[in-house]
């Protein structure tokens, strides 16, 4: 094998991805203690005239898919009109993870990402149950998710199923998202801090307010930190 900085980085990315996959496979991932889960449990609001947020279909089976960068995810491709092909991180460094809220159920979001007229996409989507993770854009490519061209080219976008006015942030969703974010941070050497893991609302000049005030950043960052410590690269 060629011994070069690029080849060594690629080995690091592969090791980080494998470690994150292994962590996700262990109960996905049991990062919180039972008493913490009980304390953090949120009531499930009922949204009128809409399908239940958690009813996004059965959990996707874990499978090996050459289209995904994160093995627990299933591939649900966005339209090629809704992202920019690239060769990151060689072309642009990946320095941020941006946390989003879908404001709709996953099937509708998949349809939007597949509609060339929408001009929007994200790399990953996580169901309200935390049991389904979909990848819609390859990590090397640039998803159109933050509203900022500069941040789009330097970030990974993760959507979470729910609404800002009635969010359903389950412990399982937090945990699934934390392992994914920790894996991305390990793979691309992104610091696990609030300067590099952002809400959509925190992107400069953002016109969005997601993930909203109900998103528990303290809990989420502790979960990401715990997951990152368990990923050895």
PLY file of the C-alpha trace (Angstrom):
ply
format ascii 1.0
element vertex 233
property float x
property float y
property float z
element edge 232
property int vertex1
property int vertex2
end_header
0.00 0.00 0.00
1.17 3.50 -0.77
2.51 5.24 2.35
1.43 8.85 2.12
-0.48 11.34 4.30
-3.58 10.73 2.16
-3.39 6.93 2.44
-2.87 7.19 6.21
-5.88 9.53 6.52
-8.01 7.07 4.57
-7.01 4.28 6.94
-8.01 6.55 9.84
-11.41 7.27 8.27
-12.04 3.57 7.78
-11.03 2.75 11.36
-13.25 5.48 12.80
-16.21 4.37 10.71
-15.79 0.74 11.76
-15.48 1.73 15.42
-18.63 3.86 15.26
-20.53 1.06 13.56
-19.47 -1.40 16.26
-20.56 1.03 18.99
-23.94 1.58 17.30
-24.49 -2.16 17.05
-24.23 -2.62 20.83
-27.79 -1.81 21.80
-27.60 1.50 19.94
-25.80 2.39 22.09
-26.88 2.30 25.78
-24.99 5.50 26.57
-27.44 6.65 29.24
-27.98 4.95 32.58
-31.56 3.78 33.32
-32.10 6.49 35.94
-31.00 9.15 33.44
-33.44 7.80 30.87
-36.31 7.97 33.35
-35.44 11.52 34.35
-35.08 12.68 30.75
-38.23 11.03 29.41
-40.47 13.45 27.52
-44.22 13.14 26.97
-45.28 12.41 23.41
-47.42 15.29 22.09
-50.21 14.53 19.67
-50.14 16.65 16.53
-53.56 17.24 15.05
-54.29 16.33 11.43
-50.89 14.71 10.93
-49.62 11.20 11.10
-47.79 10.38 14.36
-44.22 11.57 14.20
-42.87 8.18 15.24
-44.82 6.34 12.56
-42.15 6.56 9.90
-42.13 2.85 9.14
-40.37 -0.16 10.65
-36.77 0.14 11.76
-34.34 -0.43 8.93
-32.24 -3.59 9.24
-28.50 -3.13 9.58
-26.87 -4.16 6.33
-23.71 -3.67 4.36
-24.39 -1.12 1.64
-21.56 0.29 -0.47
-23.55 3.50 -0.92
-23.45 4.45 2.77
-20.60 5.87 4.80
-22.14 4.74 8.10
-23.09 1.07 8.17
-26.24 1.35 10.40
-27.77 3.70 7.79
-29.86 2.74 4.79
-29.37 4.51 1.48
-32.23 6.80 0.40
-30.66 8.87 -2.36
-31.37 12.57 -2.80
-31.80 13.98 -6.29
-28.51 14.91 -7.95
-30.05 18.38 -8.42
-30.12 18.87 -4.63
-26.43 18.57 -3.73
-22.99 19.31 -5.13
-20.65 16.42 -6.03
-17.26 16.81 -4.40
-14.29 14.90 -3.05
-14.21 15.93 0.57
-12.20 16.11 2.74
-9.47 16.43 0.09
-11.35 19.20 -1.74
-12.71 20.91 1.41
-12.12 20.05 5.08
-15.06 18.71 7.08
-15.03 20.86 10.20
-18.62 20.98 11.48
-21.70 18.90 12.19
-24.99 20.79 11.84
-28.05 19.54 13.75
-31.45 20.02 12.08
-35.12 19.27 12.74
-37.15 18.01 9.77
-40.50 19.72 10.54
-42.17 16.75 8.84
-42.23 12.95 8.85
-39.42 11.08 7.12
-41.33 9.88 4.02
-42.24 13.47 3.16
-38.65 14.59 3.72
-37.36 11.79 1.49
-39.76 12.98 -1.22
-38.52 16.57 -0.85
-34.89 15.51 -1.10
-35.73 13.54 -4.24
-37.57 16.45 -5.87
-35.17 18.49 -8.07
-37.29 21.60 -7.54
-36.73 21.64 -3.75
-32.99 22.45 -3.89
-32.39 21.01 -0.43
-30.83 17.92 1.13
-28.95 16.64 4.18
-26.47 13.85 4.60
-28.44 11.91 7.23
-31.95 11.66 8.67
-32.83 10.01 11.97
-36.33 8.88 12.90
-38.07 10.03 16.08
-37.68 6.52 17.48
-33.93 6.55 16.81
-34.30 3.14 15.20
-34.01 4.27 11.59
-31.07 6.18 10.11
-31.03 7.08 6.42
-28.17 8.50 4.40
-29.26 10.67 1.48
-25.98 12.28 0.38
-22.48 10.81 0.58
-20.20 12.48 3.12
-17.73 13.36 0.38
-20.44 15.37 -1.40
-21.89 18.73 -0.36
-25.48 18.60 0.90
-27.52 21.80 0.72
-28.72 21.98 4.30
-27.41 24.99 6.23
-28.39 27.97 4.07
-24.71 28.96 3.90
-22.56 27.87 0.96
-19.42 28.19 3.10
-20.80 25.97 5.88
-22.35 23.51 3.44
-18.94 22.82 1.93
-17.39 22.24 5.37
-20.06 20.34 7.28
-22.18 17.23 7.61
-25.92 17.85 8.08
-28.06 15.57 10.26
-31.86 15.91 10.22
-34.01 14.69 13.13
-37.68 13.82 12.67
-40.03 16.22 14.45
-41.40 19.78 14.69
-40.00 22.81 16.50
-43.36 23.62 18.11
-44.00 20.03 19.28
-40.67 18.19 19.23
-40.42 14.53 20.15
-36.80 14.15 21.15
-36.59 10.63 22.50
-33.62 9.23 24.37
-33.19 6.72 21.56
-32.99 9.51 18.99
-30.43 11.42 21.06
-28.32 8.29 21.44
-28.46 7.26 17.79
-27.57 10.79 16.73
-24.75 11.06 19.27
-23.04 7.90 18.00
-23.33 9.11 14.40
-21.95 12.54 15.30
-19.14 11.02 17.35
-18.22 8.75 14.43
-18.10 11.74 12.06
-15.96 13.67 14.56
-13.56 10.74 14.92
-13.34 10.19 11.17
-12.59 13.81 10.24
-10.92 14.97 13.47
-13.74 17.40 14.28
-13.50 18.70 17.89
-16.38 17.60 20.09
-17.48 21.04 21.26
-20.21 23.59 20.62
-17.99 25.58 18.28
-18.02 22.67 15.83
-21.33 20.90 16.57
-23.95 23.49 15.73
-27.69 23.88 15.52
-29.06 25.11 12.21
-30.10 28.29 14.00
-26.44 28.95 14.88
-25.17 29.00 11.32
-24.38 32.66 10.51
-27.26 34.45 8.75
-29.53 31.43 9.23
-33.25 32.03 8.77
-34.15 28.83 10.67
-34.64 28.21 14.38
-34.14 24.44 14.52
-33.49 22.28 16.45
-35.40 24.61 18.78
-35.26 25.38 22.48
-36.45 21.89 23.47
-33.25 20.32 22.12
-31.15 19.45 25.18
-27.64 20.47 24.17
-26.08 19.58 27.53
-27.39 16.03 27.35
-26.57 15.67 23.68
-22.98 16.85 24.03
-22.40 14.52 26.99
-23.65 11.63 24.88
-21.41 12.63 21.97
-18.41 12.95 24.31
-19.12 9.50 25.80
-19.49 7.91 22.38
-16.34 9.62 21.09
-14.28 8.26 24.00
-15.43 4.75 23.10
-14.35 5.10 19.48
-10.70 4.18 19.10
-8.97 5.31 15.91
0 1
1 2
2 3
3 4
4 5
5 6
6 7
7 8
8 9
9 10
10 11
11 12
12 13
13 14
14 15
15 16
16 17
17 18
18 19
19 20
20 21
21 22
22 23
23 24
24 25
25 26
26 27
27 28
28 29
29 30
30 31
31 32
32 33
33 34
34 35
35 36
36 37
37 38
38 39
39 40
40 41
41 42
42 43
43 44
44 45
45 46
46 47
47 48
48 49
49 50
50 51
51 52
52 53
53 54
54 55
55 56
56 57
57 58
58 59
59 60
60 61
61 62
62 63
63 64
64 65
65 66
66 67
67 68
68 69
69 70
70 71
71 72
72 73
73 74
74 75
75 76
76 77
77 78
78 79
79 80
80 81
81 82
82 83
83 84
84 85
85 86
86 87
87 88
88 89
89 90
90 91
91 92
92 93
93 94
94 95
95 96
96 97
97 98
98 99
99 100
100 101
101 102
102 103
103 104
104 105
105 106
106 107
107 108
108 109
109 110
110 111
111 112
112 113
113 114
114 115
115 116
116 117
117 118
118 119
119 120
120 121
121 122
122 123
123 124
124 125
125 126
126 127
127 128
128 129
129 130
130 131
131 132
132 133
133 134
134 135
135 136
136 137
137 138
138 139
139 140
140 141
141 142
142 143
143 144
144 145
145 146
146 147
147 148
148 149
149 150
150 151
151 152
152 153
153 154
154 155
155 156
156 157
157 158
158 159
159 160
160 161
161 162
162 163
163 164
164 165
165 166
166 167
167 168
168 169
169 170
170 171
171 172
172 173
173 174
174 175
175 176
176 177
177 178
178 179
179 180
180 181
181 182
182 183
183 184
184 185
185 186
186 187
187 188
188 189
189 190
190 191
191 192
192 193
193 194
194 195
195 196
196 197
197 198
198 199
199 200
200 201
201 202
202 203
203 204
204 205
205 206
206 207
207 208
208 209
209 210
210 211
211 212
212 213
213 214
214 215
215 216
216 217
217 218
218 219
219 220
220 221
221 222
222 223
223 224
224 225
225 226
226 227
227 228
228 229
229 230
230 231
231 232
